[in-house]
Amino acid sequence: MASFPISEAGPGDAVPPGRIGYDISADQLLLHTIQSEEAFGALCSAGVLVSDPSRIDPFLVDAYDWLYRQMAARLTTAGDGAIWFWARTTRRDLVDSCKVSIGQVLLTCRVPRERVLLSHYGDWHAVLNKFPHIPELPGESDEGYTARMNRVVDEFWARLRAAGTWGAGVADWPADLRAEVEQGWEKIFDPGNYGRFESWQATMHTLHAEDIVKAVRIRR
């Protein structure tokens, strides 16, 4: 039997009003994840939830492979996949996530930091799209950043074409280009590279029932 409260609510009531209280510098991180009823049932039955890496979109295999290697190197736990969480987002965005997750379960969790790998939500998309990580410069305008980003990406792609690896997986890129882009991606793990109000996601190898503070089944 679950040792945490389980309730039902519509999307707007699944997330309590007011400030959520995220603190990505805390020793115990407040996290939210939305899981299917099937996954929630498995967690309640077994006391633990693990991910299924076989369900990843083939286009995203390179990004996830890199993330798994980072988790193996940076965390105290082990596993073959990743379970995803919000570590800092707005209440509005969390409610919006609930609105498209009717029939699923919102889990509020508290997890020791050493089991959690934080990553910047926006810049994770550079990894997903196999782009170089291109941080904004102080005082840079949106137009200036876009122009510089396009230039850097175009130059990087030209180097891939010259090497004959355009369209190939990251594992097949020349060693210097792969090292260059992967080292740049590592900046997405450091909150010191970003402002105070950025959105952060988190990944863990496993979620334990004792990590859960409460569960809310999302209803219409």
URDAJO-V955177 format. One record per pair of residues at least 6 apart in sequence whose ideal C-beta (glycine too) atoms are under 8 Angstrom apart, sorted by the first residue. I is the first residue (numbers start at 0). J is the second residue. D is the distance in Angstrom with one decimal. If there is no record, write none. Layout:
{{I/J/D} {I/J/D}}
//
This chain:
{{1/43/5.3} {1/208/6.6} {1/211/7.7} {1/214/7.3} {2/208/6.6} {2/209/7.0} {3/208/7.4} {3/211/4.7} {3/212/6.1} {3/213/5.5} {3/214/6.3} {4/213/4.8} {4/214/7.3} {5/213/7.5} {5/214/4.7} {5/215/7.7} {5/216/7.1} {6/213/7.3} {6/214/7.5} {6/215/5.3} {6/216/7.2} {7/215/6.9} {7/216/4.5} {7/217/8.0} {7/218/5.1} {8/215/5.3} {8/216/7.7} {8/217/7.0} {8/218/6.7} {9/217/7.4} {9/218/5.9} {9/219/6.5} {10/94/5.5} {10/95/8.0} {10/97/3.7} {10/98/4.4} {10/100/7.8} {10/101/7.5} {10/217/6.0} {11/94/5.9} {11/97/8.0} {13/94/7.4} {13/97/4.9} {13/105/5.0} {13/215/4.5} {13/217/5.4} {14/90/5.7} {14/93/5.1} {14/94/5.3} {14/97/6.7} {14/105/7.3} {16/90/7.7} {17/90/7.7} {18/90/7.8} {19/29/7.3} {19/88/7.9} {19/90/5.8} {19/93/7.2} {20/29/6.0} {21/29/5.5} {21/86/6.4} {21/87/4.1} {21/88/7.7} {21/199/7.8} {22/28/7.6} {22/29/6.9} {23/86/5.5} {23/87/5.6} {23/117/5.9} {23/190/5.9} {23/199/5.5} {24/190/7.4} {25/112/7.0} {26/111/6.9} {26/112/5.5} {27/109/5.1} {27/110/7.0} {27/111/6.2} {27/112/7.1} {28/86/6.0} {28/109/7.1} {28/110/5.4} {28/111/7.8} {28/112/5.6} {28/115/5.4} {28/117/8.0} {28/201/6.8} {29/86/7.7} {29/107/7.4} {29/108/7.5} {29/109/6.1} {30/84/4.0} {30/85/6.6} {30/86/5.7} {30/107/7.7} {30/108/4.5} {30/109/7.5} {30/110/5.8} {30/115/7.2} {30/201/5.6} {31/84/6.2} {31/85/4.6} {31/88/7.8} {31/93/6.2} {31/105/6.5} {31/106/6.8} {31/107/5.9} {31/108/7.2} {32/82/6.7} {32/83/6.4} {32/84/4.5} {32/85/7.2} {32/105/7.8} {32/106/5.1} {32/108/6.9} {32/206/7.4} {33/96/6.0} {33/97/6.9} {33/100/4.8} {33/103/5.2} {33/104/6.9} {33/105/5.4} {33/106/7.4} {33/217/7.5} {34/42/7.4} {34/48/7.2} {34/103/6.4} {34/104/5.4} {34/106/6.2} {35/103/5.5} {35/104/7.5} {36/102/6.4} {36/103/6.5} {36/104/6.3} {36/216/7.5} {38/48/6.0} {38/104/8.0} {39/103/7.9} {39/104/4.3} {39/106/7.5} {39/214/6.7} {41/48/6.3} {42/48/4.1} {42/206/6.7} {42/208/6.2} {42/211/7.9} {43/208/7.0} {46/207/6.6} {46/208/4.6} {46/209/8.0} {47/205/5.5} {47/206/7.0} {47/207/5.3} {47/208/7.0} {48/82/6.4} {48/205/6.7} {48/206/4.4} {48/207/8.0} {49/78/6.3} {49/79/7.8} {49/80/6.8} {49/82/7.5} {49/204/7.2} {49/205/5.2} {50/78/7.6} {50/79/7.7} {50/80/3.3} {50/81/5.6} {50/82/5.1} {50/204/8.0} {51/80/6.4} {52/63/7.1} {52/67/7.7} {52/79/5.4} {52/80/4.0} {55/63/5.3} {59/127/6.1} {60/168/7.4} {61/129/6.4} {61/168/5.3} {61/169/4.2} {61/170/7.0} {62/126/4.6} {62/127/4.8} {62/129/7.5} {63/81/7.2} {64/169/7.9} {64/170/7.6} {65/126/6.4} {65/169/7.2} {65/181/6.3} {65/184/6.8} {66/81/6.3} {66/116/7.9} {66/118/7.8} {66/126/7.2} {66/202/6.6} {67/79/7.5} {67/80/7.2} {67/81/6.8} {69/116/6.6} {69/185/7.4} {69/188/7.3} {70/78/7.8} {70/81/6.5} {70/116/5.2} {70/202/6.2} {70/204/6.7} {71/77/6.9} {73/116/5.7} {73/188/7.4} {74/113/6.9} {74/114/6.2} {74/115/7.6} {74/116/5.9} {74/203/7.8} {74/204/6.9} {75/113/4.8} {75/114/6.4} {76/114/5.3} {76/203/7.2} {76/204/4.5} {76/205/6.7} {77/204/6.3} {78/204/3.0} {78/205/5.9} {80/204/7.4} {81/202/4.0} {81/203/7.0} {81/204/7.0} {82/202/6.7} {82/203/5.2} {82/204/7.5} {82/205/7.1} {82/206/5.3} {83/200/6.3} {83/201/7.4} {83/202/5.9} {84/108/7.0} {84/115/7.8} {84/200/6.7} {84/201/4.3} {84/202/7.3} {84/203/7.1} {85/93/6.4} {85/96/7.8} {85/198/7.7} {85/199/7.7} {85/200/6.2} {85/201/7.4} {86/115/7.3} {86/117/5.5} {86/199/4.3} {86/200/6.2} {86/201/4.1} {87/197/7.4} {87/198/6.0} {87/199/4.3} {88/120/7.5} {88/198/4.9} {88/199/7.7} {89/198/7.6} {92/198/7.3} {97/105/6.0} {97/217/5.1} {100/217/5.5} {101/217/5.6} {101/218/6.9} {101/219/5.7} {102/216/8.0} {102/217/6.8} {102/218/7.8} {103/216/7.8} {103/217/5.6} {104/214/5.4} {104/215/6.8} {104/216/5.4} {104/217/6.9} {105/214/7.1} {105/215/4.6} {105/217/6.0} {106/206/7.7} {106/211/5.5} {106/213/7.7} {106/214/5.3} {107/211/7.1} {107/212/4.5} {107/213/5.0} {107/214/7.7} {107/215/7.9} {108/206/6.9} {108/210/4.7} {108/211/5.4} {108/212/6.3} {109/210/6.5} {109/212/5.7} {110/203/6.7} {110/206/7.9} {110/210/5.1} {114/203/5.6} {114/204/7.5} {115/201/4.9} {115/202/7.5} {115/203/5.7} {116/188/6.9} {116/201/6.6} {116/202/5.0} {116/203/7.5} {117/188/6.4} {117/190/7.1} {117/199/5.4} {117/200/7.4} {117/201/5.4} {118/187/4.9} {118/188/5.7} {118/199/7.1} {118/200/5.6} {118/201/7.4} {118/202/7.1} {119/187/4.5} {119/188/7.8} {119/192/7.6} {119/193/5.9} {119/197/6.1} {119/198/7.7} {119/199/6.3} {119/200/7.9} {120/197/7.4} {120/198/4.1} {120/199/6.1} {120/200/4.8} {121/197/7.1} {121/198/6.7} {122/132/6.1} {122/134/7.7} {122/186/7.5} {122/187/4.5} {123/187/6.0} {123/200/6.6} {124/130/7.9} {125/131/6.9} {125/132/4.9} {125/133/7.3} {125/184/6.6} {125/187/7.5} {126/132/7.9} {126/184/5.2} {126/187/7.1} {129/169/6.2} {129/180/7.5} {130/152/5.7} {130/155/7.7} {130/180/7.9} {131/151/5.9} {131/152/6.6} {131/155/5.2} {131/179/7.5} {131/180/5.3} {131/183/5.5} {132/180/7.6} {132/183/3.9} {132/184/5.3} {132/186/5.5} {132/187/6.6} {133/144/7.9} {133/147/7.0} {133/148/4.9} {133/151/5.4} {133/152/7.6} {134/186/6.6} {134/192/6.3} {135/144/5.3} {136/143/8.0} {136/144/7.4} {136/147/7.9} {139/147/7.6} {155/176/7.6} {155/180/7.3} {156/165/6.8} {158/176/6.1} {159/165/4.7} {159/167/7.9} {159/172/6.7} {159/176/6.6} {162/172/7.2} {162/173/4.9} {162/176/6.8} {164/171/5.7} {164/172/5.1} {164/173/6.6} {164/176/7.8} {169/177/5.9} {169/180/7.5} {169/181/7.6} {170/177/7.6} {172/180/7.8} {186/192/5.2} {190/197/7.9} {190/199/7.3}}
//
